[in-house]
Amino acid sequence: MDLARQTCIIGLKKPNELQSNYQILELYELYWFTGKKAKTETRENTYVMTMLSRLPRHIVGFDAAFDKSPAKIQNIVDNAPPSEAYCTDGWWGYVDVVYSGKYIRNVHDKSNTFTVEGINADLRHYISILRRRSRCFPRSIETLKAVLEIFVMAYNAFGIAKAKYRQNKDKKSRELPFSILDFL
């Protein structure tokens, strides 16, 4: 099986290039919908739950589902590498999850989830079916998972290449000779 398929078959496996132990992992979710129904009916709610590391900035786990139950989040946490701390926002479902490190629940502001908020903005930016005010949307949860799988693989490969490129360069320089689109 090639690395692309191995990376995120269900969004929970990691490529070998990623670190095996992270200091801080952040969890957060996006809300969207799938399918198309008549105007009088509501669409099916869909949640994209992401877990990522602050340093290096990698997506280490994700899932797309019709609910954001603690059991689904627990599955992401269990299949992610161990961490010293886990940061979430104020949603109560995160409290029911068992973490291997310290749990930080930030109710008042986004100071502990700023990285995952940025990644979720990248998801909405690069994946057209997650953009707001768009006519594009996934017809099924399987389509959404497949698109996320490809994006996560490309995003992490981009992060690895960016870190390798900047090793011998000025770390403050923001210029790169490539972009995330080169990895798709």
Buried (B, 14 or more C-beta within 10 A) or exposed (E): EEEEEEBBEEBBBBBEBBEEEBEBBBBBBBEBBBEEEEEEEEEBEBBBBBBBBBEBBBBBBBBBBEEBBBEBBBBBBEBBBEBEBBBBBEBEBBEEBEBBBEBBBBEEEEEBBEBBEEBBEBBBEBBEBBBEEEEEBBEEBEBBBBBBBBBBBBBBBBBBBBBEBBEEEEEEEEEBEEEBEEBE
